[in-house]
Amino acid sequence: ISDLKDRLSELGGRGSVTVLNSNIESLGRQSREMDIVSSECKSVSVALIGLMSDESDMFRDGTFRGLNIANVKETYAEISDKLNNNMPENNISCIVPLTHQSLQGDLNLAKWMLEFQSQSNSGTPIGGVILGGHEHVKIHEFVPDGGSNEQTIQVVKSGMNAQRAAIVDLQFENSTLQSVNVTFEELDDSHHQPCPIVKTIVEKRLAALDEMKDFTVIDANTMLAEYFVDSSGNPLPLSSELSRFQQTTVGGFFCSAVKQELVADACVINGAPMLAAKTYEDGFMSYQQLTSELPFPLKIIVVKMTRKQLRDAIEYSRENVEEGKSARVLEDGRVEHRGYLHTDFEYWRQSLTCDSNELDNNEVISVALPRNLLKGFCKIQPLMDLYKELEATNALPNDDDYIKAVDIIVRFCCKDRWSTIGSQLSFEDLDLNRDGVLSSDEIREAIKLILGEEEATVELVNSMIEVIDTNADGQIDEQEWNQILSRTRK
């Protein structure tokens, strides 16, 4: 929370950036409850408010723990009353909510706004617009569905990564809103200069990651390469595209890495946290790209379940749309599922070639998965049922007993690199000064020689050391060398 307040102060303190926050009172002076913008002629004024979702399942693991998020609809009503009764001099023509909540949350707010307007305006709603975030795709919805431009609330979301702008034209007559016209413009970075304020903040915050941008973590040409071909021998690209619609090779790689590192029988990860939607044509994924794929701290645990429970969870996640959530439909009829469970390569291949009736459905296996799925994220019912079963038998891991997915994947990939180095060089070959340990400089030389990394970054070398440095002395001795090779060769 202190980091959030620092960030808000940093943004708001520069004068030209306004941070709107209408329903998290504890953030106080770091943000404004509302902002009023007026036409040049001053005859029309619009109040902008910032609403954070009050949906109980929106945030992972109490992201805003300790802060009270007020009810979205009640906040809208309170601000409307304040503007009408306590600030009539502003002559507000309409209120435009800027929200961060699910599409369903915005649609519910839009329906309620129309009812509220009707009660306040002799039974006639005036309509309006909600400018929303959270969703990663372009969305433009009308409430009521199919309604005309007048007396409707339009929900507008431009998607992620500043790929497009939503241009919203509010037209008034005698200070009364008449229509809302929305167009989208795809943005080409080459035609837009970066905002100096945001650029300064981003550069400051990400300076520590600069060295990581070329740190190649995943090389699908050598790591788990046998799975990047289909049944006909055709190559499969490393891709996370349509991760909410289908099993992807990026999902398969992530799950396989986690499964092997945690010595589990299987691993599943849902498509929602895989955000890059990218195909890596050369088969390489850098650390920066990995954290773009998994930007959230995906907390992985291992639990016991039967093969049938795992299969039921996978099937349920791929067949059922989460209640209360919207879902895109592709032209080929495939439906979006936030909870779509990706599996490790071995399970994926087995599901394509093996009759499930040939397996023992009652066999208990260990499965690695994101902890929040058990607690109801994406509402995969078989996993929610499993949570109750594990809780009743006191078989749930402790709250602190997890490992972040990104850390697990990096460890797996570093071990694979050690295996490649060890297959061609001995400890004695690497110990250039014959002092009985491998220093960071000697490991850097090995990476350059065997892996072809001309400029091995400090982060890469440090990660290589950390993954096998059991005594944490910053060097690799022969015993640690032998231990890692014995594990990677199994």
Disulfide bonds with the S-S distance in Angstrom:
none
